[in-house]
Amino acid sequence: MSSFPLPPVVQKSREGGYFVSSSSELTDLYHFILSQAKRLVSAKSGAFYLKNEGGNLSRVGAIKDLESAGRIAKHVFLSKKNLLLRKGTHLSKNSPPLEESYLACYLGEEMGELSLGVIVLEGIRHFDHFSSQDLDLINYFASNLTALFKDTVYSEGDGQFFSALTTSILLLLDNSNIHNNNNRLHYFLEEIIRVSVLINKSLDLSKVLEMVMESAKSVFRTEASSLLLLDDKKEFLLFHTVTGEKKEEVAKIKVPIGQGIAGTVAVTKQPMIINDAQNDPRVFRDVDKASNFITRNILASPLIVGEEVIGVIEAINTIDRNNFSQNDIDFFLSFSSACAVAIQKTGLLEDLNQTNFALKQKLSTLESIFELGQAVLESHDELGLMSRCLTILTKELDADDAGMVILLEGKQNLIQVYARQGGIVFESFYELSESSLVLKAIQSKEAKLGKVTKETEEEFLGLESFVLKDNFLVLPVSPSGSSLKAALYVCNKKNKGMFGDADLRMLQTISSPLAKAYENLRLNQEIITKKSIEKEIEITRNIQNNILPNSILQSTDFDLGVKSVAAKEVSGDFYDFHPYGDQRFSFLVADVSGKSLPAAIFMAMSSSIIRTLSRTSELSPSELLTRANSLIYEDSQSGMFVTLFFASFDSSSNKVRFASAGHNDQLRIRKDGTYELLKGKGAPLGVVPVGNYIGGEFDIHPGDMLVFYTDGAIEEKDQFEEEFGLERLIQEIISRKDKPSQVIIEEIYQIIRNFSGMSEQYDDFTVMILKFPEFKSEFYTQRFSAIGSEIPKLRDFLAQKLEAKIKLPYAFDDVLVSLDEAATNIVMHGYQNTELKQPYFDCIIEIFGEKLVITLVDEARRFDRDKVPSPSLEANMRGERKGGFGVFLMEKLMDKVSYEFKENKNYTYLEKKIL
């Protein structure tokens, strides 16, 4: 070091600005700093452009392209903005492209007066371009270097500042390396995410793997990377993707399984690091020989899909460090997994694409055949049929023109032609003498493929000159068992290629249905008519199904069952039921005249009117039918009408009201088996403009049954033409009155089918049954606090709910005493010495006809009946025990007493017959 004191690195100029000092010692320092900056990002060369005392930029360091580097430094110094330039970039419109990539960072304060210069790095080893991570690292280095230089402004006269500055710069280098490592980890994570997104988005395997391996090369800072895949016989590893300068030479090499690092990894399924490749005998030398490449170190990882190795990936020759580390393996495995996923996904997609392509072809053929069938069904004449079919033909075979040539039966001197040209189908006729090639194809029954040339044009006659253009395919059509002699042709293939065997097979597939369609056009007319009828039946059936309720009405007041079976494809019967709150209900069965689509629409209209009136008004059944008739009559057409029986039930009064519009007499069957017919007066709905409907009403009694039906339930006949009849229906129902309603109906339907002995019904069958229970269940519940003063309230509750309902002598007293005793046991003994803040017990009363069940529920200590000793008067007299009579008394007074402990609660059940 010079004996003269060193000037500060940064000094103030006379004008008040700052400049960077210059001396031999400082120049050495600048070169040292520059060398470390180049090492950080593997730059080929670099220079400082530092502001001198005159305010100009002075270069320190060697740069290959001085002019470009100087322009870059000046731009960055003036703009105070860092710059990253790729190789090939033009600095101006007329300037040549840059031969290297450049990285330039500003030295100074963006917002302050301190402006020191620029650091410019030129070219990067083993890569084409500097990365944004490189720019971030050098910017970090330059910013901290600026701060260190700034501190020297105040070090004038301090002889130790140079040593301190040197130490600080060394620390800065360490921090930069740490910063770089952190950035590399962040960069690695970003690359893994980017690779994952790429794999999910791209279907190009080669592109994906190349980008993955380039990413691996960049992340691990290596000279090269490669991906090898197992061949089909699993004998060799083949280079699939190679990055680096020698990829063309390397791609031709085969690595035997078990040899070399890649072959070993493929066998062991474990990653490997080789940091001394030149002295490791396991390294496969053929690669280096073929490529004149020196392999220093290798990082290798297997590609595994499921349990199977499909290949190996390698990263070769670290750039900015001597060896691979164990940490690299963990990161590298992420890339191997990404490659394996990409290969597996692409393989699956390729299989899927191949399958889809085959399916698409088959589907296209099927669609064409389907469209052809549709054309047959929908066309009303030959020209219409050909227009549709030839359009399908040109689309399927990717041709501009197509046509059908027919030798007319009985007119052998004429040829009928349907030609599609320019999207329009023409019909024309030719003499036999006006055709050559097409006529020969028909007569020889051999297909003709060719291309129109000057030579062929000379041989063409009038027909061929009109229909055949460019390249063409002619297929003779002569179905077996048919007298048709014809040919189909397509020409002028859109992709300008030739028609081939695949096109011929497609044309053969389409030709058969087209030929039959032409021959059987009249038959197809009949099919169209039949399809129309079937469609009408389907629509009619759907309308009728939408009219009927989706589910059976459930109520504690009655048991409802219903079944409706159509005799033919569609039914003329319908039924409905609807609740109005908890106590009012309506029911109806109906029979519409006719079974056509108009009849179904008439049924839907009639049902909608009746539903609307019944659900939005307080009309009686007779008033409702009167109003419904006037509305239905307005929309009735062609004499259609509907017979209907309508009934309403009010469970609060047990009253049934009904009315009939020309329907059968319905049934009321009593508990004792007697019955009556429910008769009403009035014309069917829709017959007369003003109807007069007279119904009736009656009280429902426990055990009663209502039966609503249509005539199909009684008019079915046996082989002797005897009807099943109403009386037989009544007796069969009465004999089953103890069964559920739905079971009764199902059995009645089967009896009628057996009676008929026929597989088909004579008429629609509809039966609805309402069974009213002999006894209506009742349910009451109340909670009481577990204190002595609540016991009288329990007695009042029992008296209010039960005293009027219990008819057996002394039964109510027995219940009252038993419940008093049970509740007292809970309050005085069950909750004794417990810590519950608000003890309680629930009293639940259930009445099932003549049976009463009372349940007491509490959370007291568990009650175990087996531990309660039998009552003993002698023991009480001797003072050995007190009480013990309560449980015994309850069990004597009630018909049954039982106990249960579940979910941490005591349940006491007391049963008693009350009627």
GUKEDREN-765414 format. One record per residue (C-alpha): x, y, z; residue in one letter. Coordinates in steps of 0.1 Angstrom, whole numbers, plus 5000, padded with zeros to 4 digits. Each point is the difference from the previous one (the first is absolute). Layout:
BEGIN
XYZA/...
***
This chain:
BEGIN
500050005000M/501250364992S/501550205029S/497750284990F/496650005017P/497249854978L/497250244990P/496549905008P/498349794974V/497350274996V/500950375002Q/498150324997K/500850224970S/500450375002R/496650054983E/498449815029G/499549664983G/501749675005Y/502549804980F/502049685004V/503750025008S/502749834980S/503349865011S/501949684993S/498949855033E/496450094994L/500249884965T/501249665013D/497050015024L/497650084972Y/501449704980H/499649775030F/496450125005I/499349954963L/501549655000S/497749905029Q/497050154982A/500749804969K/500449685021R/496650065016L/498249964967V/502749824978S/500550304978A/502649984973K/501250365004S/499150325017G/500950365008A/499350295024F/499050334983Y/500850245029L/499450385001K/503350185001N/500850355013E/499250154966G/496549855002G/500649744972N/499949625002L/503349825002S/500249634993R/501849765023V/500149644986G/500149824967A/497049994977I/499849834966K/497550244983D/501250345013L/497650204979E/496849815011S/501149985036A/500750375001G/496650094985R/498349765025I/502050155030A/499150364989K/496349924997H/499949835034V/502050285017F/497650274986L/496849815006S/501049855033K/498249684989K/501649664998N/500049824967L/499949634988L/500649954963L/499849674981R/502449884974K/498950134965G/498450315014T/500350324979H/501050315020L/498750224973S/498249964967K/503249994979N/502349845025S/501149644995P/498649735024P/501949955032L/502449704999E/499749945038E/497450065026S/500550305024Y/499250085036L/500450355013A/499350145035C/500150365012Y/502450105028L/498550285019G/496950135017E/496950024978E/498550295021M/503150165014G/503150194987E/502349705001L/500549884965S/503249794996L/499849804968G/498949674985V/501249645002I/499749824966V/500349624996L/500449854965E/499149644990G/499249715022I/501849665000R/498149694988H/496850204994F/498850244974D/498450265022H/500250145035F/496949935021S/497950235021S/501449825030Q/503550114988D/498850364998L/498549985034D/503349875015L/502250264984I/497550285009N/500249885036Y/503850004998F/500150344983A/497650165025S/502149895030N/503250094983L/498650354995T/499450035037A/503549885008L/501550254976F/497850285014K/501449945035D/503650084988T/499050364993V/500550075037Y/503249795003S/502550254988E/503050005022G/499049655014D/502949774991G/498049695009Q/497150064976F/501549794972F/500349695022S/496550065014A/498650044965L/501749684988T/498649815030T/496550144993S/500249904963I/500949655010L/497049995023L/497950144972L/501149714978L/499049755027D/496650185003N/499650004963S/500649624999N/497449955027I/497650234981H/500849804969N/499349675017N/496750135013N/499150134966N/501049674984R/497649825024L/497350244992H/500849964963Y/499949625004F/496550025015L/498950234972E/501449764974E/498349705016I/496650194999I/500750114965R/500849654989V/496949865017S/497850264982V/501749924967L/499449635005I/496450065007N/499550234970K/502149864972S/499449684980L/503350014982D/502249765019L/503350094982S/499550375007K/499049945036V/503049775007L/502450244982E/498850295021M/500249795032V/503649904993M/500950364990E/498550115033S/502049735019A/503250124982K/499350355011S/498949925036V/503049785007F/502450224979R/501549724980T/501549984965E/497549744988A/497149785009S/498449704984S/497049775002L/500349644990L/497049764995L/499949625000L/499549834967D/497149774994D/502149695009K/501450175031K/503649924989E/501350354993F/499550365011L/499550234971L/500750385001F/496750174995H/500750365011T/503550155002V/501050365008T/503550144995G/502450044971E/500549644992K/496349884998K/500149884964E/502949775006E/498749875034V/496449944987A/501349714978K/501549795029I/498449705017K/500849935037V/499649635010P/497949935031I/502349955030G/503050194984Q/501050355007G/498550235025I/496650024982A/499949624995G/500849945037T/497350255011V/497549834978A/500749675017V/500250125036T/497250264997K/502150235023Q/501550344992P/503850034998M/502750285002I/503349954983I/502450295008N/503149854985D/498849864967A/503449984984Q/501349755026N/496749815006D/500049664980P/496249995000R/499850304976V/499049904964F/502950144979R/498349964966D/498150325005V/503250215006D/501749834970K/497250064976A/499650375011S/503650105009N/498550115033F/501649975033I/497749895028T/501150135033R/497049925022N/496549854996I/496750035019L/497649724989A/496549915011S/497649724988P/496750074983L/497449785017I/496449954991V/498249795025G/502549735009E/501750004966E/503150194989V/499550164966I/503250204997G/502650225016V/500850375001I/503550145004E/501650345008A/503650024989I/503050225010N/499350275026T/500950354989I/500450225030D/501049745026R/502249695000N/497649735011N/496449905002F/498649995036S/497649775018Q/497550295000N/500049994962D/498649655000I/496850115018D/499550284975F/500949784970F/497549745010L/497350264995S/501150044964F/500149634995S/496549975014S/498850284977A/501549824970C/498549675010A/496650175004V/500350174966A/501049674983I/497249815017Q/497450274993K/501150024963T/499949624997G/496649995014L/498950294978L/501549834969E/498149685008D/497050215006L/500550204968N/500449694980Q/496949855015T/498250334996N/501150024964F/498849654993A/496850075019L/499650334982K/500349834966Q/497449745011K/497850265015L/500350214968S/499049704980T/497149925024L/498950364999E/500150004963S/498049684999I/497650155026F/499750324980E/499449794969L/497349815018G/498550345011Q/500150114964A/498249694989V/497350055026L/499650374994E/500350024962S/496750014981H/501449954965D/503149874982E/501550354994L/499650085037G/501549675010L/503050054977M/500650365012S/500349885035R/502049694994C/502550154975L/500750285025T/500849745026I/502249824975L/502150314992T/500450095036K/501149655011E/502549964971L/501250365000D/499150054964A/498550294981D/497749804977D/498149685001A/497249824982G/498149694992M/499649864965V/497149764994I/499249774971L/496250044998L/498149675002E/498249934968G/501750294982K/503449874994Q/500850274975N/499850275028L/502250085030I/498650215028Q/502550225018V/499850185033Y/503150235001A/500950225030R/502250304987Q/500650325019G/497749895028G/497049954977I/498649674987V/499049974964F/497949734984E/500849924963S/499849724975F/502549864975Y/499949744972E/502149695006L/502250104972S/501050325019E/501849805028S/503349814999S/501849965034L/497050015023V/498049764978L/503049764999K/500250015038A/496449915004I/500249714975Q/503349865013S/499050065037K/503550135006E/500950335017A/501950264981K/502550245017L/501950254980G/501050364991K/498750214972V/502850074975T/500150124964K/500249644988E/496949895021T/498150304990E/500349904963E/498449675009E/497250155020F/496550024984L/497250245010G/499249855034L/503649985013E/500850344987S/497150145020F/500549815033V/503749905004L/502550285011K/503649985012D/500449685020N/497149765002F/498649675014L/497249814983V/498349715018L/497449774983P/496949935021V/498149684995S/498549865032P/499449635001S/496449904993G/499450334983S/499750104964S/501650345006L/503050084978K/501750325010A/503250175011A/501050255026L/502850244993Y/502050275019V/502550234985C/502250315006N/501449915034K/500450325020K/503649925013N/501049944963K/501249655009G/498849684984M/497149795011F/501249685017G/498949675015D/498650175031A/497850224978D/498949694980L/499049815032R/498150315012M/498250034967L/499149635001Q/498650045035T/497850284990I/499049864966S/497949725012S/497550205021P/499950274974L/499249744973A/497349845021K/498650355008A/499650084964Y/498349674992E/497750015030N/499050365002L/496349915001R/500749755028L/501850285019N/497050214997Q/498149745019E/502849995026I/499850385004I/496349965007T/500649735025K/502750205017K/497650305002S/497449785017I/502649875025E/501150355007K/496550105007E/499549715024I/503250095018E/498950375004I/496649885011T/501449775026R/502350275013N/497150245004I/498049745019Q/502949915023N/500450375008N/496450035010I/500149735026L/501350075036P/503649905006N/499549845034S/497349855022I/498450245025L/500849915036Q/497750085029S/499249865035T/496350054991D/499949744973F/502049744981D/500150084962L/500849764972G/499750054962V/500949824968K/499550104964S/501049774971V/499450104963A/498549734977A/501950124970K/503050234995E/498150305015V/497350025026S/496750195001G/499849985038D/501550255025F/499750065037Y/501150265025D/500150075038F/501050315019H/500250125036P/498850345012Y/501950055032G/499849715026D/496249935000Q/498650054965R/500649784969F/498649944965S/500049694978F/498849934965L/500149734973V/499150084964A/499849844965D/500550214969V/498549904966S/502649904975G/503749915003K/501750224974S/502350295005L/497150254998P/498349795027A/503150025022A/500150374996I/496350025008F/500849785031M/502850245011A/497750304995M/497149855019S/502349885028S/501650355003S/496650175002I/498749775027I/503250025020R/500050384998T/496350035010L/500449755029S/503250165014R/499150374996T/496350015010S/497649895027E/497549854976L/498049695009S/500649694977P/496750074981S/500950374995E/503649914990L/498849764973L/497550264987T/502750264997R/502549754985A/497449894974N/499550354987S/503850054996L/500649664985I/497150044975Y/501650324987E/503249814991D/498449674990S/500549904964Q/498749714978S/497549895026G/502649905027M/498849985036F/501149865033V/498049805027T/501250085035L/499249925037F/501250275025F/500049975038A/501250215028S/500749905036F/500350215032D/501649815028S/498950265026S/496449914994S/500549664984N/497850124971K/500249884964V/498450204972R/499949884964F/498650064965A/500149804967S/500350114964A/498549704982G/502449765018H/499349655014N/498449975034D/502849995026Q/500249795032L/499950055038R/500649685019I/499450015037R/501849825028K/497449735003D/500349914963G/496850184988T/500450254972Y/498250274981E/500350154965L/501050374998L/497750134973K/500150344984G/498350174971K/501450214972G/501349974965A/503649944991P/502150315000L/500250174966G/496849864985V/497550285008V/500850375005P/498250025034V/500049705023G/498049925031N/501849775024Y/498449855031I/502149815024G/499849915037G/501749995033E/500449765030F/502049955032D/502949775000I/500149755028H/503049815013P/500749694979G/498350154969D/501549954965M/499550214969L/500649844965V/500450234969F/500449824967Y/499550024962T/498149764979D/503149804991G/499949855035A/496649834995I/499649964962E/502949764993E/498649684985K/501049635002D/500149754971Q/496349965002F/499350384996E/498950035036E/500950325017E/501950015033F/497350235013G/499550245029L/498649745025E/503149784995R/502350315005L/498250095033I/500249655014Q/503749964992E/500750345017I/497949915031I/501849675004S/503350205002R/498850295021K/502649935027D/502950054976K/501650334991P/498450194971S/502849964976Q/500249625006V/496349974994I/500350184966I/503049804989E/498249675008E/496850124983I/501850094968Y/501649654999Q/496749835006I/498550194971I/502949914978R/499649635009N/496350034994F/500550134965S/502649744991G/501350254974M/503550164999S/498550334989E/497450215019Q/496650074985Y/499950355015D/502150245022D/500049895037F/499950275027T/499149935037V/500550235030M/499249885036I/499850205032L/499949815032K/499150185032F/501449855032P/497849865027E/501850195026F/501850334996K/503350035019S/500550305023E/503350145013F/500750255028Y/503250105018T/501050255027Q/503150065021R/499950055038F/502750135024S/501249725023A/498750165032I/497249905023G/497750294991S/499849884964E/498349675009I/496550165003P/500650164965K/500749654987L/496649885014R/498250304983D/501749924967F/499049645002L/496450095009A/499750254972Q/501349764973K/498749665012L/497050025024E/497450034972A/501749744978K/500449725026I/496749805001K/501049695020L/498950035037P/502750115024Y/502650004971A/500550385003F/500649975038D/502549724994D/501950224975V/499950305022L/501349815031V/502749824979S/501350324984L/500050195033D/502149725015E/502449984970A/500550384999A/500550025038T/502749734997N/501850204974I/499850335019V/500749875036M/502449724993H/501350014964G/501450355001Y/501049985037Q/503750115005N/500550084963T/501750324988E/497650084971L/499150375001K/496549964984Q/498749645005P/496949914980Y/497949714988F/497949974968D/496549854999C/499149854966I/496449884994I/499149784971E/496649854993I/499649724975F/496349914999G/499349825032E/503650005011K/501750285021L/503850035003V/501650265022I/503750055000T/502050195027L/503550114990V/502650145024D/503750065004E/500349885036A/502249725012R/499649684981R/497049805013F/500649625003D/496749815006R/501949695009D/501550175031K/496750105014V/499149745028P/496449875004S/497950215024P/500049875036S/497650135027L/502049825027E/503250174989A/498350345000N/498649935035M/503449915013R/501550324985G/502449804978E/498850184968R/497550264990K/497650004970G/500549754972G/496349984993F/499950254971G/501549794972V/497949705012F/496950215000L/500650144964M/500549654986E/496849885017K/497850294988L/501350024964M/499849734973D/503750024994K/502950195014V/503549994984S/503350195004Y/502850094976E/503250205003F/501450154968K/501950314990E/500650075037N/496250025007K/497549795019N/496949904981Y/497049875020T/497249854979Y/496549965015L/497349834979E/496249975007K/496949894981K/497550295001I/497049884980L/
***
